[in-house]
């Protein structure tokens, strides 16, 4: 049992590290290849979406492929995770994310850990994070409750990819990724002063997404019961 728990925690650490390394590295690559921010964002999006799909497919049977404290929080509230394992996941995701940011920086010849100067502090950006995270949690909870978790490797990247472009914040939707991106002064970075508001918006969005998903499942269950 202990070894299984260790593997799960390592899975969350490694998955989050690779995810953040992808976000940071592709962001640097994008701005290296083009001065057009639209092109850089497209490169960043495609790389992140593809890597996320692979990571979820690989780690779903191992750790649940959460890579996100907001997802872990909701799974714990749903009692799908014990408080002890959820706490371990939180630490693994955060430190995995920071490790991934360092790796992304190093791969492109930058200092391992930097402090971002990229302020993201408008109200609209915070609304974007609420929307992006609410949608993510809605998709995950609804899919899991339908017994279709194997489809998350397609659905989650599809949502994140779309939200990169239709939300003002470019869809961080992940407290661990947000904290990690504070340590890269590159295209994908976020200044320390912007991190806490983003995380609060993400956690609020997660709760909103959970409530809406639960409401729809409850309505559907009541309808099926009535029809029977």
Secondary structure by P-SEA (a helix, b strand, c coil): caaaaaaaaaaaaaaaaaaaaaaaaaaaaaaaacccaaaaaaaaaaaaaaaaaaaaaaccccccccccaaaaaaaaaaccccaaaaaaaaaaaaaaaaaaaaaaaaaaccccbbbbccccccaaaaaaaaaaaaaaaaaaaaaaaaccccccccaaaaaaaaaaccccccccccaaaaaaaccccccccccccaaaaaaaaaaaaaaaaaaaaaaaaaaaaaaaaaac
